[in-house]
Amino acid sequence: MAIQDIYPTALRLLGRPVLVVGGGPVAARRAKGLLDAGAVVTVVAPVASPALQEMADAGLLTWAARPYVSSDVDGVWFVQTATGDSAVDQQVSADAEAQRVWCVNASNHEASAAWTPAVAEVDDVKIAINAGGDPRRAMAVRDAVATALETGRPSTAPAPRPRGQRRVGWRRSRRHRPHYRPWPQAPGPGRRRRGGPPGPARTPE
């Protein structure tokens, strides 16, 4: 998946059931973000991290302490899989695809139907940055934009570029500059037209 294939949008998940598959730190962060959006979160994982257990004990989400099964995707609006097992994540992604449910596959961003952006909030502005599946670059750009909004001036720290990518500046290269030719002028007195006879001789005044 290339960045050109991405259609930026925002999901309103208030009151909608969503599924998180996995019990580690990544799954915990994604579950927390979905809860912040008002989603009804179900987590499926044989073992859950302390953060997930704490949210489950507080009644903020439902934790099914078992392995994933394909029917877990039934009736949900959004899926996040982050099990750390690429085979399980691929199965979750395939099941979601079969039901036309958007799924973020944390183990393979190239095969993922959706990406989770780097997010920051400044007052009433929410920033969401995608950087071609590069999470470190996305976070760097997010931090720079958030700093600019907080301080009122742009950050001086440039975001890192992927290795081997050339810097693209605002100046056009010579081969991209348009070539303009002057509008042809009619020959005046005594002026020779290219490829033709000379114009009429200038008469003395």
C-alpha positions, 0 to 999 in steps of 0.5 A: 500500500502506498501513501497515494492509496490512502483516503484520509477520513475520521471515524465516529465510533460513539456507541458502536461495537469494535473489536481488538484482538491481542492482549499486549501493550499495542492492543492496550493503546489501541483499546484506550484510543477507541474508548476515548472515541466512545466505542464499545470495545471488546478485547479477545486475547488469552492473556491481557496486559495489566493495562487491559486488565485494569480497563476490564476490571473498571468495566470500560471494556469487555475482555474475552480471555480466549483465542480468536475465532472468526465469528468475533468479527460478526457485527462490529464496525472496526477491527484492530489486530495486534497479537504479535503473531502474524498468522493470527493477525492475517486471519483476523484481517482476512475475516474482516475483509470478507465481511467488509469491515475495516481492519488495522493489521499491526503486524503488516502495514503493507497488507493492512486495509487501514492505518492508525495515524499518530494523533495529538490534540491541541485545544479543539484541534485534533492532528492525525498524521500518516507517513507511508506506514512509518510510525517514527516519521509520523510521530516526528511530524505530529510532534512538529505540528503540535509544537507549532500550534502550541507555540504559534511558530513552526518547529525548527526540527525537520521530520526524518525522511526514509533512507535513500529518499531525496529532499524535494525543495520548492525550486524547480530544476532546470529541466522542469522550468518552462521555456518561453519564446518571445512573440514573433514581431513583424519586420520593420524597415530595413529588418530582414525576415529570417529566411526571406527578403529584406523589409522595405528600406527606411526612407529619410525624413 
